[in-house]
Amino acid sequence: DNVLQLLSSEMNGLSDNVQLMLKVMACFGTKTCESVIGYLVDSAEYSAVRDGLKKAVSDGFIKRNREGTFNFVHDKVREAAYNLIPESDRKQFHYNLGRVLHSVCEGKDVGDTILLIATQINHGKEFILKDNELCLPIAKLNMAAGKMAIDSCRHKTAYAYLEVASSLLPNDHWESNYDISLRLSFMMASAANSSCKYDEAEIILQRILKEARCTKDKLPSYFVLSQLFQAQGKVVDAYGTCSSILTQLGETIPDSIDPEVVRAMISETLRKYDEVYCDDWLGKKMEDYTLRYVIRFYGQMATSAFFFKVPNIVAYFVCKGTQLSLENGVCQHTPLVFLQLSSIIMRSGNNIACAHRIAKDAVALSERFNLSDQMAQLSFLFTNAVGHLEWFHAGVQRLRVCFDSALSSGNAEIGFFCALQLVIFSILSGEKELTSLLKDIDYYLHLLETYKSEVSKNFLLSSRETVSMLIDKGEATSIEAKEYLGDVTDPGNKFVATFYCQQVLRNFWLGYGERCRHFAKKGFARIPQGRYFFHIIKFYYGLSLLEMLKKKLNSARQKEVEEIIESMKVAVKHADSNIRNKLELLQAELHGLGARHNEAVALYNAAIASAKKSKFIHEQGLACERAGLYYKKMGCTRDALVHFQQAHACYKEWGSNVKVGAIQRELDGFNSIGTNFI
């Protein structure tokens, strides 16, 4: 307080020009851009502020930074400068300052300065409301500020400006100012939705749907409403919203559809794709606004249907959207339905190259449009469909970028899908040390609560349980919240397949072979052959079968292992960086079982090298461990010890105390017999 009094006393003795400059800067906050000073100098009221600025800088109240902004040297200096304005006059001072800036800048592209202008004027809202002629222009100013804030992903800030704009419109604004009301209301709903103000967003959207004069004007609001429901986990409501508007637009939405019909539809869609996709079609832009939204709603409906409908329905909607685009030309929603089609094809596992080609076509097509608001979703869909055909680590890096992009752009639902996918890829690839990964998962779970998003929560909890078990069997890392399996007989329960996959991972790494095989069999019945989890589960299932064969239990199962190896040989052609080390380790174990020593040794070494090349630290450790066990069985003590030590180092780097402990027990066994080879 003494410092503040001293500063205030000193400032009261300054010239009027300096005091005016200090007051202006205090109204703006802690810093002011040089361009804003330039705008003020062009006005009669503030023409002397530049001279005042020079004196304020020389007197040590303000400093100039390298980026061209002027800052108060301390918060207390700013507080003292603001106190130069009597409290009773502050609203008027802010308002006048904003009005002057507005008049000087009107018609110019002033960038972010529009936010500053609106903020200053809004201090005097009570003055604006007394002048009806001012209300509409200032409302438009706040709409422009809101749009600027939305474009820079400041959704809460945008909502505040748009709320002011709404309050300045007349009571009958839907009748007297329809276009402005429609545009403003939609912007408010979008900003509210992106700021997790779901209740406010829904109220605004329902008002738009009530007041809008035609179906065309309602389409964007129906779409945001479906997104809003989806983000909250209300997938049935999201689906129903899409179904309702598509029906209004003349589309037929079936409650169910025969699998044979869908298979024929997929074949016809692919035939049409091969026939149509060419430079001529790429140059044919879809002009029909309503049709573009029909495609967009089919894409959204497929997403919602995934969570509670059978796969046939999802495939039907994807094919409908794709065929409409192939028949009528390219639009900004074509890449999305193409990526969804790629995912549908990949599920069968029969046409992997085709799925990959369509996914890459979709990405290339997206670059023809300004799809910044869709890029996170498109990247997620690409990774979800065919990301496992490319190096897992690259997918993780892509998904991290997408997560940040989606949250900053206000698309929390897609952001959390990205988070879920990158967590799974991180587990499968050993890309991140487990305790660090656990912290990431807890961060995502915290954000889920903040964003009130439920769709991804159970899936993330399942991954968290796996990581916790891999670290220390959950002894010190478990939490109260647990995954919920739900009704395993419900074909629409998409979590069941994930649960089985996670159980395979947990039980394999913890050494529970019988349970690993049990859940693998259940997983095979629920996971489509083309999904990335399918071959991962096959790998762990195959290794578990080999452990059983080593104990001379049920030797008839060797044929099953050989079949798995043959399928992995096919998979490695499409995803070498993710599959090769797994194939080589399975082959090494089988050769070791058959007493083909040279082949086994060569393949163990190859599996270790391939895992290292792909940076799969956990599977590098696994290959070293299995090689160590093989050498131990063969009596090659030195080689066994070296490989166990390498496995110990890998597992330690991975962060699995469970596996480190298991290997340490092997090493202790060497010490107990007095091994002196190293």
PAZA-56516 format. One record per residue (C-alpha): residue in one letter; x, y, z. Coordinates in steps of 0.25 Angstrom, whole numbers, padded with zeros to 4 digits, always signed. Layout:
N
AXYZ/...
# end
This chain:
678
D+0000+0000+0000/N+0011+0010+0003/V+0017+0007-0011/L+0004+0009-0017/Q+0002+0023-0010/L+0016+0027-0014/L+0014+0023-0028/S+0000+0030-0028/S+0007+0043-0022/E+0018+0043-0033/M+0008+0041-0044/N-0001+0052-0040/G+0010+0062-0042/L+0012+0057-0057/S+0008+0065-0069/D-0006+0063-0075/N-0001+0056-0087/V+0007+0046-0078/Q-0005+0044-0069/L-0014+0042-0081/M-0005+0031-0087/L-0004+0024-0073/K-0019+0024-0072/V-0021+0018-0086/M-0010+0007-0084/A-0016+0004-0070/C-0030+0002-0077/F-0024-0008-0087/G-0017-0016-0077/T-0003-0019-0075/K+0002-0017-0089/T-0001-0009-0101/C+0003-0011-0116/E+0010+0000-0123/S-0001-0001-0134/V-0012+0003-0124/I-0004+0015-0120/G-0003+0018-0135/Y-0019+0017-0136/L-0020+0026-0124/V-0011+0037-0130/D-0020+0038-0142/S-0031+0043-0133/A-0033+0058-0128/E-0035+0053-0113/Y-0023+0045-0112/S-0013+0051-0122/A-0003+0054-0111/V-0002+0040-0105/R+0011+0037-0113/D+0018+0049-0106/G+0012+0044-0093/L+0017+0030-0096/K+0032+0035-0098/K+0032+0042-0085/A+0026+0030-0078/V+0037+0021-0083/S+0048+0031-0080/D+0042+0033-0065/G+0042+0017-0064/F+0027+0014-0063/I+0027+0007-0076/K+0037-0001-0084/R+0037-0005-0098/N+0039-0020-0101/R+0045-0026-0113/E+0032-0031-0120/G+0028-0017-0121/T+0018-0016-0109/F+0019-0006-0097/N+0018-0012-0083/F+0016-0006-0069/V+0029-0009-0061/H+0021-0015-0050/D+0006-0018-0047/K+0006-0007-0036/V+0010+0003-0046/R-0002-0001-0054/E-0011-0001-0042/A-0006+0013-0039/A-0008+0018-0053/Y-0023+0012-0053/N-0025+0020-0040/L-0023+0033-0047/I-0037+0031-0053/P-0047+0033-0042/E-0055+0021-0039/S-0068+0028-0043/D-0063+0031-0057/R-0056+0018-0061/K-0068+0012-0069/Q-0069+0025-0076/F-0054+0026-0079/H-0054+0012-0084/Y-0066+0014-0093/N-0061+0027-0099/L-0047+0021-0101/G-0054+0009-0109/R-0063+0018-0117/V-0051+0027-0121/L-0043+0014-0125/H-0056+0009-0132/S-0058+0021-0141/V-0043+0022-0145/C-0042+0007-0148/E-0056+0005-0155/G-0054-0001-0168/K-0040-0005-0166/D-0034-0019-0163/V-0029-0017-0149/G-0028-0032-0145/D-0028-0035-0130/T-0030-0020-0127/I-0045-0022-0130/L-0045-0030-0117/L-0039-0018-0110/I-0049-0008-0116/A-0061-0017-0112/T-0056-0019-0098/Q-0054-0004-0096/I-0068-0001-0101/N-0075-0012-0094/H-0071-0005-0081/G-0081+0005-0084/K-0093-0004-0088/E-0102+0004-0080/F-0099+0016-0089/I-0101+0008-0101/L-0115+0003-0097/K-0120+0017-0095/D-0117+0020-0110/N-0125+0010-0119/E-0117+0015-0131/L-0104+0010-0125/C-0109-0004-0121/L-0109-0011-0134/P-0095-0006-0139/I-0089-0009-0125/A-0096-0023-0126/K-0089-0025-0139/L-0076-0021-0133/N-0077-0031-0123/M-0081-0042-0133/A-0068-0038-0140/A-0060-0039-0128/G-0067-0053-0124/K-0063-0058-0138/M-0049-0054-0137/A-0048-0061-0123/I-0054-0073-0129/D-0045-0073-0140/S-0033-0073-0130/C-0040-0084-0122/R-0043-0075-0110/H-0057-0080-0109/K-0060-0075-0095/T-0056-0061-0099/A-0064-0062-0111/Y-0077-0066-0103/A-0075-0054-0094/Y-0075-0044-0106/L-0086-0051-0113/E-0094-0051-0101/V-0093-0036-0100/A-0097-0035-0115/S-0109-0043-0112/S-0113-0034-0100/L-0113-0022-0110/L-0123-0027-0120/P-0137-0023-0118/N-0148-0032-0112/D-0153-0035-0126/H-0140-0038-0133/W-0144-0051-0139/E-0154-0043-0147/S-0147-0030-0149/N-0133-0035-0150/Y-0134-0049-0155/D-0121-0051-0162/I-0113-0045-0151/S-0121-0053-0140/L-0118-0066-0148/R-0104-0064-0150/L-0102-0059-0135/S-0110-0070-0129/F-0102-0081-0136/M-0089-0074-0133/M-0093-0074-0118/A-0097-0088-0118/S-0084-0093-0125/A-0076-0085-0115/A-0084-0090-0103/N-0083-0104-0108/S-0068-0103-0109/S-0067-0097-0095/C-0075-0109-0089/K-0087-0100-0086/Y-0095-0111-0092/D-0108-0107-0085/E-0107-0092-0091/A-0103-0098-0104/E-0115-0107-0105/I-0125-0096-0101/I-0119-0087-0112/L-0120-0098-0122/Q-0134-0101-0119/R-0138-0087-0120/I-0132-0086-0134/L-0139-0099-0138/K-0152-0092-0134/E-0149-0078-0140/A-0142-0082-0153/R-0151-0080-0165/C-0147-0092-0173/T-0140-0105-0172/K-0128-0100-0179/D-0125-0090-0168/K-0127-0101-0158/L-0117-0111-0163/P-0104-0105-0156/S-0112-0105-0143/Y-0117-0119-0144/F-0102-0123-0147/V-0096-0116-0135/L-0108-0122-0126/S-0104-0136-0130/Q-0089-0132-0127/L-0094-0127-0113/F-0101-0140-0110/Q-0089-0148-0115/A-0079-0141-0106/Q-0088-0144-0094/G-0089-0158-0097/K-0103-0157-0101/V-0101-0165-0114/V-0116-0169-0115/D-0120-0155-0115/A-0109-0151-0125/Y-0113-0162-0134/G-0128-0158-0133/T-0125-0144-0136/C-0118-0148-0149/S-0129-0158-0153/S-0139-0147-0151/I-0133-0137-0160/L-0129-0147-0171/T-0144-0152-0171/Q-0148-0138-0172/L-0139-0137-0184/G-0145-0149-0191/E-0135-0160-0187/T-0140-0173-0182/I-0134-0178-0169/P-0135-0193-0167/D-0137-0199-0153/S-0129-0211-0157/I-0123-0216-0170/D-0119-0230-0175/P-0104-0233-0174/E-0105-0238-0189/V-0111-0225-0193/V-0099-0218-0187/R-0089-0227-0193/A-0094-0224-0206/M-0095-0209-0203/I-0080-0209-0199/S-0077-0216-0212/E-0085-0207-0220/T-0079-0195-0213/L-0064-0200-0216/R-0068-0203-0231/K-0073-0188-0232/Y-0061-0183-0225/D-0052-0190-0235/E-0060-0185-0246/V-0062-0171-0242/Y-0049-0167-0235/C-0041-0159-0245/D-0037-0145-0248/D-0050-0141-0255/W-0058-0145-0242/L-0048-0138-0233/G-0051-0125-0241/K-0066-0127-0240/K-0070-0119-0227/M-0083-0122-0221/E-0091-0109-0221/D-0104-0114-0214/Y-0103-0108-0200/T-0114-0117-0194/L-0107-0130-0201/R-0094-0126-0194/Y-0101-0126-0181/V-0108-0140-0184/I-0094-0146-0186/R-0089-0139-0173/F-0101-0144-0165/Y-0099-0158-0170/G-0084-0158-0166/Q-0089-0153-0152/M-0099-0163-0151/A-0089-0174-0154/T-0081-0169-0142/S-0093-0169-0133/A-0098-0183-0138/F-0084-0189-0135/F-0086-0188-0120/F-0100-0195-0119/K-0104-0201-0133/V-0099-0214-0140/P-0088-0212-0150/N-0097-0214-0162/I-0104-0201-0159/V-0091-0193-0158/A-0087-0198-0171/Y-0100-0195-0178/F-0099-0180-0174/V-0084-0179-0178/C-0088-0185-0192/K-0099-0176-0193/G-0091-0164-0191/T-0080-0169-0200/Q-0089-0172-0211/L-0095-0158-0211/S-0082-0152-0212/L-0077-0161-0223/E-0090-0158-0231/N-0091-0143-0229/G-0076-0138-0227/V-0066-0134-0216/C-0069-0126-0204/Q-0062-0123-0191/H-0069-0135-0184/T-0065-0145-0195/P-0051-0148-0188/L-0059-0152-0175/V-0068-0162-0181/F-0056-0167-0189/L-0048-0170-0177/Q-0060-0176-0170/L-0061-0185-0183/S-0047-0189-0181/S-0050-0193-0167/I-0061-0202-0171/I-0053-0209-0182/M-0042-0211-0172/R-0051-0218-0162/S-0052-0230-0172/G-0037-0231-0173/N-0039-0236-0187/N-0035-0224-0195/I-0025-0216-0187/A-0018-0210-0199/C-0031-0204-0204/A-0034-0199-0190/H-0021-0192-0189/R-0022-0186-0203/I-0035-0180-0200/A-0030-0174-0186/K-0018-0168-0193/D-0028-0162-0204/A-0036-0156-0193/V-0024-0149-0187/A-0020-0144-0201/L-0034-0139-0204/S-0035-0132-0190/E-0023-0123-0194/R-0032-0117-0205/F-0041-0111-0195/N-0039-0102-0183/L-0042-0112-0173/S-0035-0107-0161/D-0048-0110-0152/Q-0048-0124-0157/M-0033-0128-0157/A-0033-0134-0143/Q-0045-0143-0147/L-0039-0147-0160/S-0026-0150-0154/F-0032-0158-0144/L-0041-0166-0154/F-0028-0169-0162/T-0021-0174-0150/N-0033-0182-0146/A-0035-0188-0159/V-0021-0191-0165/G-0011-0185-0155/H-0006-0199-0150/L-0001-0201-0164/E+0009-0190-0162/W+0019-0189-0150/F+0012-0189-0137/H+0021-0177-0132/A+0017-0169-0143/G+0003-0171-0140/V+0005-0167-0126/Q+0012-0154-0130/R+0001-0151-0140/L-0010-0153-0129/R-0003-0144-0119/V-0004-0133-0129/C-0018-0136-0132/F-0022-0136-0117/D-0017-0122-0115/S-0023-0117-0128/A-0037-0123-0125/L-0037-0118-0111/S-0032-0104-0115/S-0043-0104-0126/G-0054-0108-0117/N-0056-0122-0122/A-0054-0129-0108/E-0061-0142-0113/I-0051-0144-0124/G-0039-0139-0115/F-0043-0151-0105/F-0044-0161-0116/C-0030-0157-0120/A-0025-0158-0106/L-0031-0172-0105/Q-0025-0176-0117/L-0011-0171-0114/V-0011-0177-0100/I-0014-0191-0107/F-0004-0189-0117/S+0006-0185-0106/I+0003-0198-0099/L+0005-0206-0111/S+0018-0200-0115/G+0024-0197-0102/E+0026-0183-0107/K+0025-0177-0093/E+0030-0181-0080/L+0019-0187-0072/T+0018-0177-0060/S+0018-0165-0070/L+0007-0172-0078/L-0001-0174-0065/K+0001-0159-0062/D-0004-0156-0076/I-0016-0165-0074/D-0020-0158-0061/Y-0019-0145-0068/Y-0028-0149-0079/L-0038-0154-0068/H-0037-0141-0061/L-0040-0134-0074/L-0052-0143-0077/E-0058-0138-0064/T-0056-0124-0067/Y-0062-0125-0081/K-0073-0134-0076/S-0070-0144-0087/E-0074-0159-0084/V-0072-0166-0097/S-0057-0169-0096/K-0057-0171-0080/N-0059-0186-0079/F-0049-0189-0090/L-0038-0180-0083/L-0041-0186-0070/S-0038-0200-0076/S-0025-0195-0082/R-0022-0189-0068/E-0024-0202-0062/T-0015-0209-0071/V-0004-0199-0069/S-0005-0200-0054/M-0005-0215-0055/L+0008-0215-0063/I+0015-0205-0054/D+0012-0212-0040/K+0000-0221-0042/G-0008-0209-0037/E-0002-0209-0023/A+0001-0195-0022/T-0004-0189-0035/S-0019-0193-0035/I-0031-0184-0033/E-0045-0185-0029/A-0051-0183-0042/K-0052-0196-0050/E-0055-0200-0064/Y-0070-0205-0066/L-0072-0217-0075/G-0087-0216-0077/D-0096-0227-0084/V-0086-0236-0091/T-0098-0242-0099/D-0101-0228-0105/P-0096-0227-0119/G-0096-0212-0118/N-0087-0212-0106/K-0074-0207-0113/F-0066-0208-0100/V-0066-0223-0099/A-0056-0225-0110/T-0047-0214-0103/F-0048-0221-0090/Y-0044-0235-0096/C-0032-0229-0102/Q-0028-0222-0090/Q-0029-0235-0082/V-0021-0242-0092/L-0010-0232-0090/R-0010-0232-0075/N-0011-0247-0073/F+0000-0249-0083/W+0010-0240-0077/L+0006-0244-0063/G+0009-0259-0067/Y-0005-0264-0066/G-0005-0272-0079/E-0018-0279-0077/R-0026-0266-0075/C-0019-0260-0086/R-0023-0271-0096/H-0037-0270-0090/F-0039-0256-0093/A-0032-0257-0106/K-0042-0267-0111/K-0054-0257-0107/G-0047-0246-0113/F-0045-0253-0127/A-0061-0255-0127/R-0063-0240-0125/I-0051-0233-0132/P-0052-0231-0147/Q-0040-0238-0154/G-0035-0225-0160/R-0034-0217-0147/Y-0021-0214-0141/F-0023-0221-0128/F-0026-0234-0136/H-0012-0238-0140/I-0007-0233-0126/I-0016-0242-0119/K-0011-0253-0129/F+0003-0251-0125/Y+0001-0252-0110/Y-0008-0263-0112/G+0002-0271-0120/L+0013-0268-0110/S+0004-0273-0099/L+0001-0286-0107/L+0016-0288-0109/E+0018-0287-0094/M+0007-0298-0093/L+0014-0307-0103/K+0028-0305-0096/K+0021-0312-0084/K+0017-0323-0094/L+0002-0320-0091/N-0007-0322-0103/S+0003-0324-0114/A-0009-0323-0124/R-0009-0308-0122/Q+0004-0307-0130/K-0004-0306-0143/E-0011-0294-0138/V+0002-0287-0135/E+0006-0290-0149/E-0006-0284-0155/I-0004-0272-0146/I+0010-0271-0152/E+0004-0272-0166/S-0006-0261-0164/M+0006-0252-0158/K+0014-0254-0171/V+0002-0248-0178/A+0001-0236-0168/V+0016-0233-0169/K+0014-0230-0183/H+0005-0218-0180/A+0011-0214-0166/D+0025-0218-0166/S+0030-0208-0155/N+0019-0213-0145/I+0018-0228-0148/R+0032-0233-0153/N+0038-0234-0139/K+0026-0242-0134/L+0026-0251-0146/E+0041-0254-0144/L+0039-0257-0129/L+0028-0267-0131/Q+0036-0274-0142/A+0048-0274-0132/E+0040-0280-0121/L+0034-0291-0131/H+0048-0294-0136/G+0053-0295-0122/L+0042-0305-0119/G+0046-0313-0131/A+0060-0314-0127/R+0065-0306-0139/H+0075-0298-0131/N+0082-0290-0142/E+0069-0285-0148/A+0064-0282-0134/V+0076-0274-0130/A+0076-0266-0143/L+0061-0263-0141/Y+0063-0259-0127/N+0074-0249-0131/A+0065-0244-0142/A+0053-0242-0133/I+0062-0234-0123/A+0068-0226-0135/S+0054-0223-0141/A+0048-0219-0128/K+0060-0210-0125/K+0059-0204-0139/S+0044-0201-0137/K+0047-0196-0123/F+0037-0206-0117/I+0045-0206-0104/H+0036-0215-0097/E+0036-0226-0108/Q+0051-0224-0109/G+0051-0228-0095/L+0041-0240-0097/A+0050-0245-0109/C+0062-0244-0100/E+0055-0251-0088/R+0050-0263-0097/A+0064-0264-0103/G+0069-0265-0089/L+0059-0276-0085/Y+0063-0283-0098/Y+0078-0282-0095/K+0076-0286-0081/K+0068-0299-0085/M+0079-0302-0095/G+0090-0301-0084/C+0096-0288-0091/T+0098-0281-0078/R+0106-0269-0082/D+0097-0266-0094/A+0085-0268-0084/L+0091-0258-0074/V+0094-0248-0085/H+0080-0248-0090/F+0073-0247-0077/Q+0082-0235-0073/Q+0077-0229-0086/A+0063-0232-0083/H+0064-0226-0069/A+0070-0213-0075/C+0058-0212-0086/Y+0047-0215-0075/K+0053-0205-0066/E+0053-0194-0077/W+0039-0198-0080/G+0035-0196-0066/S+0029-0210-0062/N+0033-0213-0048/V+0026-0226-0050/K+0035-0231-0062/V+0047-0225-0055/G+0044-0233-0043/A+0042-0246-0051/I+0055-0245-0058/Q+0062-0241-0046/R+0058-0254-0040/E+0064-0261-0052/L+0077-0253-0050/D+0077-0257-0035/G+0077-0271-0039/F+0090-0270-0047/N+0096-0263-0035/S+0092-0274-0025/I+0100-0284-0033/G+0112-0275-0034/T+0112-0272-0049/N+0125-0264-0052/F+0124-0262-0067/I+0123-0247-0067/
# end
